[in-house]
Amino acid sequence: MPKIKTKKAAAKRFKVTGTGKLVRNKANKSHILTKKTTKRKRNLRKDIVTDASNAKVMKKILPYL
């Protein structure tokens, strides 16, 4: 069997925690920041655990992560 290729776009966006969960950054933090409140921008900084329904698909895309 040949090796499975990792989807590099996904590999750059996800990290794996010690327990094997996938962590991602939140969206909407790159531009048009003037109209967003300070509280909203602060909350967008935090990483978030990917929900289980998406994590199952991501594990296939990222076989060696």
PDB file of N, CA, C, O and CB in Angstrom:
ATOM      1  N   MET A   1       0.836  -1.196   0.000  1.00  0.00           N
ATOM      2  CA  MET A   1       0.000   0.000   0.000  1.00  0.00           C
ATOM      3  C   MET A   1       0.877   1.255   0.000  1.00  0.00           C
ATOM      4  O   MET A   1       1.845   1.333   0.757  1.00  0.00           O
ATOM      5  CB  MET A   1      -0.949   0.001   1.223  1.00  0.00           C
ATOM      6  N   PRO A   2       0.550   2.219  -0.830  1.00  0.00           N
ATOM      7  CA  PRO A   2       1.283   3.480  -0.788  1.00  0.00           C
ATOM      8  C   PRO A   2       0.889   4.299   0.438  1.00  0.00           C
ATOM      9  O   PRO A   2      -0.163   4.094   1.045  1.00  0.00           O
ATOM     10  CB  PRO A   2       1.032   4.286  -2.067  1.00  0.00           C
ATOM     11  N   LYS A   3       1.756   5.215   0.769  1.00  0.00           N
ATOM     12  CA  LYS A   3       1.460   6.099   1.889  1.00  0.00           C
ATOM     13  C   LYS A   3       0.375   7.097   1.497  1.00  0.00           C
ATOM     14  O   LYS A   3       0.217   7.423   0.321  1.00  0.00           O
ATOM     15  CB  LYS A   3       2.732   6.837   2.351  1.00  0.00           C
ATOM     16  N   ILE A   4      -0.376   7.583   2.496  1.00  0.00           N
ATOM     17  CA  ILE A   4      -1.431   8.575   2.262  1.00  0.00           C
ATOM     18  C   ILE A   4      -0.801   9.964   2.357  1.00  0.00           C
ATOM     19  O   ILE A   4      -0.015  10.243   3.262  1.00  0.00           O
ATOM     20  CB  ILE A   4      -2.616   8.414   3.296  1.00  0.00           C
ATOM     21  N   LYS A   5      -1.154  10.817   1.420  1.00  0.00           N
ATOM     22  CA  LYS A   5      -0.647  12.189   1.468  1.00  0.00           C
ATOM     23  C   LYS A   5      -1.470  13.019   2.444  1.00  0.00           C
ATOM     24  O   LYS A   5      -2.692  12.892   2.517  1.00  0.00           O
ATOM     25  CB  LYS A   5      -0.672  12.831   0.063  1.00  0.00           C
ATOM     26  N   THR A   6      -0.779  13.864   3.188  1.00  0.00           N
ATOM     27  CA  THR A   6      -1.422  14.815   4.095  1.00  0.00           C
ATOM     28  C   THR A   6      -1.884  16.021   3.294  1.00  0.00           C
ATOM     29  O   THR A   6      -1.155  16.506   2.429  1.00  0.00           O
ATOM     30  CB  THR A   6      -0.456  15.247   5.240  1.00  0.00           C
ATOM     31  N   LYS A   7      -3.083  16.507   3.572  1.00  0.00           N
ATOM     32  CA  LYS A   7      -3.561  17.752   2.966  1.00  0.00           C
ATOM     33  C   LYS A   7      -2.861  18.904   3.679  1.00  0.00           C
ATOM     34  O   LYS A   7      -3.154  19.201   4.837  1.00  0.00           O
ATOM     35  CB  LYS A   7      -5.136  17.885   3.065  1.00  0.00           C
ATOM     36  N   LYS A   8      -1.938  19.545   2.978  1.00  0.00           N
ATOM     37  CA  LYS A   8      -1.076  20.541   3.605  1.00  0.00           C
ATOM     38  C   LYS A   8      -1.835  21.780   4.072  1.00  0.00           C
ATOM     39  O   LYS A   8      -1.456  22.399   5.066  1.00  0.00           O
ATOM     40  CB  LYS A   8       0.005  20.948   2.646  1.00  0.00           C
ATOM     41  N   ALA A   9      -2.901  22.144   3.365  1.00  0.00           N
ATOM     42  CA  ALA A   9      -3.701  23.298   3.775  1.00  0.00           C
ATOM     43  C   ALA A   9      -4.301  23.064   5.154  1.00  0.00           C
ATOM     44  O   ALA A   9      -4.355  23.978   5.976  1.00  0.00           O
ATOM     45  CB  ALA A   9      -4.813  23.582   2.750  1.00  0.00           C
ATOM     46  N   ALA A  10      -4.753  21.840   5.404  1.00  0.00           N
ATOM     47  CA  ALA A  10      -5.331  21.498   6.709  1.00  0.00           C
ATOM     48  C   ALA A  10      -4.242  21.374   7.771  1.00  0.00           C
ATOM     49  O   ALA A  10      -4.454  21.752   8.923  1.00  0.00           O
ATOM     50  CB  ALA A  10      -6.131  20.183   6.617  1.00  0.00           C
ATOM     51  N   ALA A  11      -3.086  20.852   7.392  1.00  0.00           N
ATOM     52  CA  ALA A  11      -1.990  20.662   8.342  1.00  0.00           C
ATOM     53  C   ALA A  11      -1.510  21.988   8.930  1.00  0.00           C
ATOM     54  O   ALA A  11      -1.068  22.048  10.077  1.00  0.00           O
ATOM     55  CB  ALA A  11      -0.829  19.947   7.664  1.00  0.00           C
ATOM     56  N   LYS A  12      -1.602  23.053   8.123  1.00  0.00           N
ATOM     57  CA  LYS A  12      -1.184  24.368   8.595  1.00  0.00           C
ATOM     58  C   LYS A  12      -2.193  24.991   9.554  1.00  0.00           C
ATOM     59  O   LYS A  12      -1.849  25.898  10.311  1.00  0.00           O
ATOM     60  CB  LYS A  12      -0.965  25.291   7.419  1.00  0.00           C
ATOM     61  N   ARG A  13      -3.431  24.512   9.527  1.00  0.00           N
ATOM     62  CA  ARG A  13      -4.498  25.136  10.308  1.00  0.00           C
ATOM     63  C   ARG A  13      -4.853  24.399  11.595  1.00  0.00           C
ATOM     64  O   ARG A  13      -5.521  24.970  12.457  1.00  0.00           O
ATOM     65  CB  ARG A  13      -5.716  25.251   9.468  1.00  0.00           C
ATOM     66  N   PHE A  14      -4.433  23.168  11.746  1.00  0.00           N
ATOM     67  CA  PHE A  14      -4.815  22.365  12.905  1.00  0.00           C
ATOM     68  C   PHE A  14      -3.594  21.875  13.661  1.00  0.00           C
ATOM     69  O   PHE A  14      -2.550  21.594  13.071  1.00  0.00           O
ATOM     70  CB  PHE A  14      -5.670  21.179  12.474  1.00  0.00           C
ATOM     71  N   LYS A  15      -3.739  21.775  14.982  1.00  0.00           N
ATOM     72  CA  LYS A  15      -2.718  21.182  15.845  1.00  0.00           C
ATOM     73  C   LYS A  15      -3.389  20.104  16.676  1.00  0.00           C
ATOM     74  O   LYS A  15      -4.596  20.154  16.908  1.00  0.00           O
ATOM     75  CB  LYS A  15      -2.031  22.260  16.760  1.00  0.00           C
ATOM     76  N   VAL A  16      -2.613  19.134  17.123  1.00  0.00           N
ATOM     77  CA  VAL A  16      -3.161  18.056  17.941  1.00  0.00           C
ATOM     78  C   VAL A  16      -2.729  18.273  19.383  1.00  0.00           C
ATOM     79  O   VAL A  16      -1.565  18.567  19.654  1.00  0.00           O
ATOM     80  CB  VAL A  16      -2.696  16.661  17.424  1.00  0.00           C
ATOM     81  N   THR A  17      -3.673  18.127  20.306  1.00  0.00           N
ATOM     82  CA  THR A  17      -3.368  18.256  21.732  1.00  0.00           C
ATOM     83  C   THR A  17      -2.761  16.951  22.236  1.00  0.00           C
ATOM     84  O   THR A  17      -2.662  15.974  21.493  1.00  0.00           O
ATOM     85  CB  THR A  17      -4.646  18.619  22.547  1.00  0.00           C
ATOM     86  N   GLY A  18      -2.363  16.944  23.480  1.00  0.00           N
ATOM     87  CA  GLY A  18      -1.788  15.742  24.084  1.00  0.00           C
ATOM     88  C   GLY A  18      -2.762  14.583  24.143  1.00  0.00           C
ATOM     89  O   GLY A  18      -2.357  13.422  24.095  1.00  0.00           O
ATOM     90  N   THR A  19      -4.056  14.897  24.248  1.00  0.00           N
ATOM     91  CA  THR A  19      -5.072  13.840  24.322  1.00  0.00           C
ATOM     92  C   THR A  19      -5.575  13.416  22.948  1.00  0.00           C
ATOM     93  O   THR A  19      -6.425  12.532  22.843  1.00  0.00           O
ATOM     94  CB  THR A  19      -6.242  14.305  25.165  1.00  0.00           C
ATOM     95  N   GLY A  20      -5.044  14.053  21.873  1.00  0.00           N
ATOM     96  CA  GLY A  20      -5.420  13.655  20.523  1.00  0.00           C
ATOM     97  C   GLY A  20      -6.544  14.458  19.902  1.00  0.00           C
ATOM     98  O   GLY A  20      -7.011  14.134  18.810  1.00  0.00           O
ATOM     99  N   LYS A  21      -6.983  15.506  20.589  1.00  0.00           N
ATOM    100  CA  LYS A  21      -8.039  16.356  20.018  1.00  0.00           C
ATOM    101  C   LYS A  21      -7.416  17.363  19.063  1.00  0.00           C
ATOM    102  O   LYS A  21      -6.245  17.717  19.200  1.00  0.00           O
ATOM    103  CB  LYS A  21      -8.837  17.088  21.136  1.00  0.00           C
ATOM    104  N   LEU A  22      -8.207  17.827  18.089  1.00  0.00           N
ATOM    105  CA  LEU A  22      -7.732  18.820  17.133  1.00  0.00           C
ATOM    106  C   LEU A  22      -8.100  20.220  17.609  1.00  0.00           C
ATOM    107  O   LEU A  22      -9.224  20.466  18.046  1.00  0.00           O
ATOM    108  CB  LEU A  22      -8.318  18.554  15.732  1.00  0.00           C
ATOM    109  N   VAL A  23      -7.144  21.124  17.518  1.00  0.00           N
ATOM    110  CA  VAL A  23      -7.332  22.501  17.941  1.00  0.00           C
ATOM    111  C   VAL A  23      -7.173  23.393  16.716  1.00  0.00           C
ATOM    112  O   VAL A  23      -6.304  23.159  15.876  1.00  0.00           O
ATOM    113  CB  VAL A  23      -6.320  22.897  19.068  1.00  0.00           C
ATOM    114  N   ARG A  24      -8.024  24.422  16.618  1.00  0.00           N
ATOM    115  CA  ARG A  24      -7.960  25.352  15.497  1.00  0.00           C
ATOM    116  C   ARG A  24      -8.115  26.778  16.000  1.00  0.00           C
ATOM    117  O   ARG A  24      -8.554  27.014  17.126  1.00  0.00           O
ATOM    118  CB  ARG A  24      -9.044  25.026  14.452  1.00  0.00           C
ATOM    119  N   ASN A  25      -7.744  27.727  15.138  1.00  0.00           N
ATOM    120  CA  ASN A  25      -7.954  29.143  15.432  1.00  0.00           C
ATOM    121  C   ASN A  25      -9.338  29.550  14.963  1.00  0.00           C
ATOM    122  O   ASN A  25      -9.917  28.911  14.085  1.00  0.00           O
ATOM    123  CB  ASN A  25      -6.868  30.022  14.760  1.00  0.00           C
ATOM    124  N   LYS A  26      -9.863  30.609  15.549  1.00  0.00           N
ATOM    125  CA  LYS A  26     -11.168  31.123  15.144  1.00  0.00           C
ATOM    126  C   LYS A  26     -11.017  32.001  13.911  1.00  0.00           C
ATOM    127  O   LYS A  26      -9.955  32.574  13.667  1.00  0.00           O
ATOM    128  CB  LYS A  26     -11.830  31.913  16.295  1.00  0.00           C
ATOM    129  N   ALA A  27     -12.092  32.099  13.138  1.00  0.00           N
ATOM    130  CA  ALA A  27     -12.097  32.924  11.927  1.00  0.00           C
ATOM    131  C   ALA A  27     -12.441  34.372  12.275  1.00  0.00           C
ATOM    132  O   ALA A  27     -12.720  34.691  13.431  1.00  0.00           O
ATOM    133  CB  ALA A  27     -13.103  32.366  10.890  1.00  0.00           C
ATOM    134  N   ASN A  28     -12.420  35.235  11.277  1.00  0.00           N
ATOM    135  CA  ASN A  28     -12.814  36.649  11.357  1.00  0.00           C
ATOM    136  C   ASN A  28     -11.845  37.520  12.147  1.00  0.00           C
ATOM    137  O   ASN A  28     -12.275  38.497  12.760  1.00  0.00           O
ATOM    138  CB  ASN A  28     -14.172  36.754  11.973  1.00  0.00           C
ATOM    139  N   LYS A  29     -10.557  37.202  12.155  1.00  0.00           N
ATOM    140  CA  LYS A  29      -9.581  37.995  12.907  1.00  0.00           C
ATOM    141  C   LYS A  29      -8.523  38.605  11.985  1.00  0.00           C
ATOM    142  O   LYS A  29      -7.536  39.157  12.471  1.00  0.00           O
ATOM    143  CB  LYS A  29      -8.905  37.127  13.975  1.00  0.00           C
ATOM    144  N   SER A  30      -8.711  38.517  10.658  1.00  0.00           N
ATOM    145  CA  SER A  30      -7.642  38.963   9.760  1.00  0.00           C
ATOM    146  C   SER A  30      -7.777  40.411   9.291  1.00  0.00           C
ATOM    147  O   SER A  30      -6.768  41.109   9.189  1.00  0.00           O
ATOM    148  CB  SER A  30      -7.597  38.070   8.566  1.00  0.00           C
ATOM    149  N   HIS A  31      -8.973  40.876   9.007  1.00  0.00           N
ATOM    150  CA  HIS A  31      -9.136  42.255   8.524  1.00  0.00           C
ATOM    151  C   HIS A  31     -10.527  42.768   8.886  1.00  0.00           C
ATOM    152  O   HIS A  31     -11.353  42.034   9.429  1.00  0.00           O
ATOM    153  CB  HIS A  31      -8.913  42.334   6.985  1.00  0.00           C
ATOM    154  N   ILE A  32     -10.767  44.024   8.579  1.00  0.00           N
ATOM    155  CA  ILE A  32     -11.991  44.749   8.977  1.00  0.00           C
ATOM    156  C   ILE A  32     -12.190  44.642  10.497  1.00  0.00           C
ATOM    157  O   ILE A  32     -13.237  44.211  10.981  1.00  0.00           O
ATOM    158  CB  ILE A  32     -13.246  44.181   8.220  1.00  0.00           C
ATOM    159  N   LEU A  33     -11.156  45.044  11.220  1.00  0.00           N
ATOM    160  CA  LEU A  33     -11.182  44.921  12.676  1.00  0.00           C
ATOM    161  C   LEU A  33     -11.718  46.169  13.376  1.00  0.00           C
ATOM    162  O   LEU A  33     -11.987  46.137  14.576  1.00  0.00           O
ATOM    163  CB  LEU A  33      -9.798  44.622  13.182  1.00  0.00           C
ATOM    164  N   THR A  34     -11.874  47.263  12.637  1.00  0.00           N
ATOM    165  CA  THR A  34     -12.283  48.515  13.282  1.00  0.00           C
ATOM    166  C   THR A  34     -13.713  48.454  13.798  1.00  0.00           C
ATOM    167  O   THR A  34     -14.015  49.040  14.838  1.00  0.00           O
ATOM    168  CB  THR A  34     -12.141  49.673  12.311  1.00  0.00           C
ATOM    169  N   LYS A  35     -14.589  47.766  13.100  1.00  0.00           N
ATOM    170  CA  LYS A  35     -15.994  47.703  13.535  1.00  0.00           C
ATOM    171  C   LYS A  35     -16.251  46.635  14.587  1.00  0.00           C
ATOM    172  O   LYS A  35     -17.341  46.582  15.156  1.00  0.00           O
ATOM    173  CB  LYS A  35     -16.885  47.449  12.348  1.00  0.00           C
ATOM    174  N   LYS A  36     -15.271  45.787  14.855  1.00  0.00           N
ATOM    175  CA  LYS A  36     -15.435  44.734  15.855  1.00  0.00           C
ATOM    176  C   LYS A  36     -15.022  45.264  17.221  1.00  0.00           C
ATOM    177  O   LYS A  36     -14.060  46.022  17.340  1.00  0.00           O
ATOM    178  CB  LYS A  36     -14.605  43.477  15.482  1.00  0.00           C
ATOM    179  N   THR A  37     -15.750  44.862  18.234  1.00  0.00           N
ATOM    180  CA  THR A  37     -15.466  45.354  19.588  1.00  0.00           C
ATOM    181  C   THR A  37     -14.182  44.716  20.116  1.00  0.00           C
ATOM    182  O   THR A  37     -13.743  43.673  19.632  1.00  0.00           O
ATOM    183  CB  THR A  37     -16.652  45.053  20.545  1.00  0.00           C
ATOM    184  N   THR A  38     -13.599  45.361  21.109  1.00  0.00           N
ATOM    185  CA  THR A  38     -12.379  44.854  21.731  1.00  0.00           C
ATOM    186  C   THR A  38     -12.624  43.488  22.353  1.00  0.00           C
ATOM    187  O   THR A  38     -11.779  42.597  22.265  1.00  0.00           O
ATOM    188  CB  THR A  38     -11.865  45.836  22.793  1.00  0.00           C
ATOM    189  N   LYS A  39     -13.770  43.329  22.973  1.00  0.00           N
ATOM    190  CA  LYS A  39     -14.116  42.044  23.603  1.00  0.00           C
ATOM    191  C   LYS A  39     -14.194  40.934  22.564  1.00  0.00           C
ATOM    192  O   LYS A  39     -13.702  39.828  22.782  1.00  0.00           O
ATOM    193  CB  LYS A  39     -15.455  42.151  24.358  1.00  0.00           C
ATOM    194  N   ARG A  40     -14.820  41.244  21.428  1.00  0.00           N
ATOM    195  CA  ARG A  40     -14.969  40.252  20.359  1.00  0.00           C
ATOM    196  C   ARG A  40     -13.602  39.851  19.786  1.00  0.00           C
ATOM    197  O   ARG A  40     -13.350  38.672  19.539  1.00  0.00           O
ATOM    198  CB  ARG A  40     -15.873  40.806  19.238  1.00  0.00           C
ATOM    199  N   LYS A  41     -12.732  40.833  19.580  1.00  0.00           N
ATOM    200  CA  LYS A  41     -11.392  40.563  19.043  1.00  0.00           C
ATOM    201  C   LYS A  41     -10.558  39.753  20.038  1.00  0.00           C
ATOM    202  O   LYS A  41      -9.783  38.881  19.644  1.00  0.00           O
ATOM    203  CB  LYS A  41     -10.673  41.885  18.702  1.00  0.00           C
ATOM    204  N   ARG A  42     -10.722  40.046  21.318  1.00  0.00           N
ATOM    205  CA  ARG A  42     -10.004  39.317  22.362  1.00  0.00           C
ATOM    206  C   ARG A  42     -10.425  37.851  22.372  1.00  0.00           C
ATOM    207  O   ARG A  42      -9.588  36.959  22.506  1.00  0.00           O
ATOM    208  CB  ARG A  42     -10.256  39.955  23.742  1.00  0.00           C
ATOM    209  N   ASN A  43     -11.742  37.605  22.228  1.00  0.00           N
ATOM    210  CA  ASN A  43     -12.246  36.232  22.214  1.00  0.00           C
ATOM    211  C   ASN A  43     -11.831  35.472  20.961  1.00  0.00           C
ATOM    212  O   ASN A  43     -11.744  34.244  20.987  1.00  0.00           O
ATOM    213  CB  ASN A  43     -13.754  36.234  22.328  1.00  0.00           C
ATOM    214  N   LEU A  44     -11.577  36.177  19.874  1.00  0.00           N
ATOM    215  CA  LEU A  44     -11.141  35.531  18.635  1.00  0.00           C
ATOM    216  C   LEU A  44      -9.694  35.056  18.704  1.00  0.00           C
ATOM    217  O   LEU A  44      -9.277  34.228  17.893  1.00  0.00           O
ATOM    218  CB  LEU A  44     -11.306  36.484  17.469  1.00  0.00           C
ATOM    219  N   ARG A  45      -8.924  35.568  19.662  1.00  0.00           N
ATOM    220  CA  ARG A  45      -7.527  35.149  19.807  1.00  0.00           C
ATOM    221  C   ARG A  45      -7.396  33.700  20.270  1.00  0.00           C
ATOM    222  O   ARG A  45      -6.442  33.009  19.912  1.00  0.00           O
ATOM    223  CB  ARG A  45      -6.813  36.060  20.789  1.00  0.00           C
ATOM    224  N   LYS A  46      -8.352  33.251  21.057  1.00  0.00           N
ATOM    225  CA  LYS A  46      -8.237  31.943  21.699  1.00  0.00           C
ATOM    226  C   LYS A  46      -8.397  30.795  20.702  1.00  0.00           C
ATOM    227  O   LYS A  46      -9.167  30.886  19.746  1.00  0.00           O
ATOM    228  CB  LYS A  46      -9.276  31.813  22.801  1.00  0.00           C
ATOM    229  N   ASP A  47      -7.657  29.721  20.944  1.00  0.00           N
ATOM    230  CA  ASP A  47      -7.840  28.493  20.172  1.00  0.00           C
ATOM    231  C   ASP A  47      -9.089  27.785  20.663  1.00  0.00           C
ATOM    232  O   ASP A  47      -9.538  27.998  21.789  1.00  0.00           O
ATOM    233  CB  ASP A  47      -6.600  27.563  20.288  1.00  0.00           C
ATOM    234  N   ILE A  48      -9.644  26.946  19.808  1.00  0.00           N
ATOM    235  CA  ILE A  48     -10.854  26.217  20.161  1.00  0.00           C
ATOM    236  C   ILE A  48     -10.714  24.777  19.678  1.00  0.00           C
ATOM    237  O   ILE A  48     -10.127  24.517  18.628  1.00  0.00           O
ATOM    238  CB  ILE A  48     -12.118  26.893  19.548  1.00  0.00           C
ATOM    239  N   VAL A  49     -11.262  23.844  20.459  1.00  0.00           N
ATOM    240  CA  VAL A  49     -11.238  22.433  20.085  1.00  0.00           C
ATOM    241  C   VAL A  49     -12.269  22.204  18.985  1.00  0.00           C
ATOM    242  O   VAL A  49     -13.415  22.639  19.097  1.00  0.00           O
ATOM    243  CB  VAL A  49     -11.522  21.514  21.318  1.00  0.00           C
ATOM    244  N   THR A  50     -11.851  21.518  17.918  1.00  0.00           N
ATOM    245  CA  THR A  50     -12.754  21.220  16.801  1.00  0.00           C
ATOM    246  C   THR A  50     -13.823  20.257  17.270  1.00  0.00           C
ATOM    247  O   THR A  50     -13.526  19.303  17.989  1.00  0.00           O
ATOM    248  CB  THR A  50     -11.980  20.628  15.590  1.00  0.00           C
ATOM    249  N   ASP A  51     -15.078  20.495  16.870  1.00  0.00           N
ATOM    250  CA  ASP A  51     -16.159  19.628  17.330  1.00  0.00           C
ATOM    251  C   ASP A  51     -16.040  18.240  16.703  1.00  0.00           C
ATOM    252  O   ASP A  51     -15.390  18.071  15.672  1.00  0.00           O
ATOM    253  CB  ASP A  51     -17.527  20.249  16.995  1.00  0.00           C
ATOM    254  N   ALA A  52     -16.661  17.267  17.320  1.00  0.00           N
ATOM    255  CA  ALA A  52     -16.467  15.856  16.983  1.00  0.00           C
ATOM    256  C   ALA A  52     -16.865  15.523  15.552  1.00  0.00           C
ATOM    257  O   ALA A  52     -16.222  14.690  14.913  1.00  0.00           O
ATOM    258  CB  ALA A  52     -17.252  14.996  17.930  1.00  0.00           C
ATOM    259  N   SER A  53     -17.918  16.162  15.040  1.00  0.00           N
ATOM    260  CA  SER A  53     -18.378  15.867  13.687  1.00  0.00           C
ATOM    261  C   SER A  53     -17.336  16.262  12.635  1.00  0.00           C
ATOM    262  O   SER A  53     -17.159  15.552  11.645  1.00  0.00           O
ATOM    263  CB  SER A  53     -19.695  16.589  13.414  1.00  0.00           C
ATOM    264  N   ASN A  54     -16.654  17.373  12.841  1.00  0.00           N
ATOM    265  CA  ASN A  54     -15.595  17.795  11.916  1.00  0.00           C
ATOM    266  C   ASN A  54     -14.285  17.066  12.184  1.00  0.00           C
ATOM    267  O   ASN A  54     -13.516  16.824  11.254  1.00  0.00           O
ATOM    268  CB  ASN A  54     -15.374  19.300  12.019  1.00  0.00           C
ATOM    269  N   ALA A  55     -14.025  16.718  13.415  1.00  0.00           N
ATOM    270  CA  ALA A  55     -12.766  16.070  13.780  1.00  0.00           C
ATOM    271  C   ALA A  55     -12.617  14.723  13.090  1.00  0.00           C
ATOM    272  O   ALA A  55     -11.505  14.328  12.739  1.00  0.00           O
ATOM    273  CB  ALA A  55     -12.680  15.893  15.292  1.00  0.00           C
ATOM    274  N   LYS A  56     -13.708  14.022  12.895  1.00  0.00           N
ATOM    275  CA  LYS A  56     -13.672  12.710  12.241  1.00  0.00           C
ATOM    276  C   LYS A  56     -13.162  12.841  10.802  1.00  0.00           C
ATOM    277  O   LYS A  56     -12.340  12.041  10.356  1.00  0.00           O
ATOM    278  CB  LYS A  56     -15.077  12.058  12.254  1.00  0.00           C
ATOM    279  N   VAL A  57     -13.651  13.846  10.086  1.00  0.00           N
ATOM    280  CA  VAL A  57     -13.213  14.097   8.709  1.00  0.00           C
ATOM    281  C   VAL A  57     -11.755  14.556   8.697  1.00  0.00           C
ATOM    282  O   VAL A  57     -10.979  14.134   7.840  1.00  0.00           O
ATOM    283  CB  VAL A  57     -14.118  15.158   8.030  1.00  0.00           C
ATOM    284  N   MET A  58     -11.384  15.412   9.635  1.00  0.00           N
ATOM    285  CA  MET A  58     -10.032  15.951   9.697  1.00  0.00           C
ATOM    286  C   MET A  58      -8.988  14.871   9.959  1.00  0.00           C
ATOM    287  O   MET A  58      -7.865  14.968   9.463  1.00  0.00           O
ATOM    288  CB  MET A  58      -9.950  17.010  10.770  1.00  0.00           C
ATOM    289  N   LYS A  59      -9.335  13.859  10.719  1.00  0.00           N
ATOM    290  CA  LYS A  59      -8.410  12.767  11.001  1.00  0.00           C
ATOM    291  C   LYS A  59      -8.050  11.997   9.730  1.00  0.00           C
ATOM    292  O   LYS A  59      -6.935  11.491   9.602  1.00  0.00           O
ATOM    293  CB  LYS A  59      -9.015  11.819  12.035  1.00  0.00           C
ATOM    294  N   LYS A  60      -8.996  11.910   8.793  1.00  0.00           N
ATOM    295  CA  LYS A  60      -8.729  11.268   7.499  1.00  0.00           C
ATOM    296  C   LYS A  60      -7.816  12.126   6.649  1.00  0.00           C
ATOM    297  O   LYS A  60      -6.909  11.615   5.991  1.00  0.00           O
ATOM    298  CB  LYS A  60     -10.035  10.995   6.748  1.00  0.00           C
ATOM    299  N   ILE A  61      -8.055  13.437   6.659  1.00  0.00           N
ATOM    300  CA  ILE A  61      -7.252  14.377   5.870  1.00  0.00           C
ATOM    301  C   ILE A  61      -5.836  14.492   6.420  1.00  0.00           C
ATOM    302  O   ILE A  61      -4.886  14.704   5.667  1.00  0.00           O
ATOM    303  CB  ILE A  61      -7.916  15.756   5.846  1.00  0.00           C
ATOM    304  N   LEU A  62      -5.700  14.352   7.742  1.00  0.00           N
ATOM    305  CA  LEU A  62      -4.406  14.500   8.408  1.00  0.00           C
ATOM    306  C   LEU A  62      -3.979  13.166   9.038  1.00  0.00           C
ATOM    307  O   LEU A  62      -4.032  13.022  10.259  1.00  0.00           O
ATOM    308  CB  LEU A  62      -4.473  15.614   9.488  1.00  0.00           C
ATOM    309  N   PRO A  63      -3.558  12.191   8.224  1.00  0.00           N
ATOM    310  CA  PRO A  63      -3.291  10.866   8.765  1.00  0.00           C
ATOM    311  C   PRO A  63      -2.091  10.806   9.714  1.00  0.00           C
ATOM    312  O   PRO A  63      -2.062   9.956  10.603  1.00  0.00           O
ATOM    313  CB  PRO A  63      -3.074   9.914   7.641  1.00  0.00           C
ATOM    314  N   TYR A  64      -1.098  11.693   9.544  1.00  0.00           N
ATOM    315  CA  TYR A  64       0.119  11.604  10.347  1.00  0.00           C
ATOM    316  C   TYR A  64       0.274  12.728  11.349  1.00  0.00           C
ATOM    317  O   TYR A  64       1.330  12.868  11.966  1.00  0.00           O
ATOM    318  CB  TYR A  64       1.305  11.585   9.457  1.00  0.00           C
ATOM    319  N   LEU A  65      -0.760  13.526  11.518  1.00  0.00           N
ATOM    320  CA  LEU A  65      -0.687  14.650  12.458  1.00  0.00           C
ATOM    321  C   LEU A  65      -1.047  14.196  13.855  1.00  0.00           C
ATOM    322  O   LEU A  65      -1.043  15.000  14.786  1.00  0.00           O
ATOM    323  CB  LEU A  65      -1.615  15.791  12.020  1.00  0.00           C
TER     324      LEU A  65
END
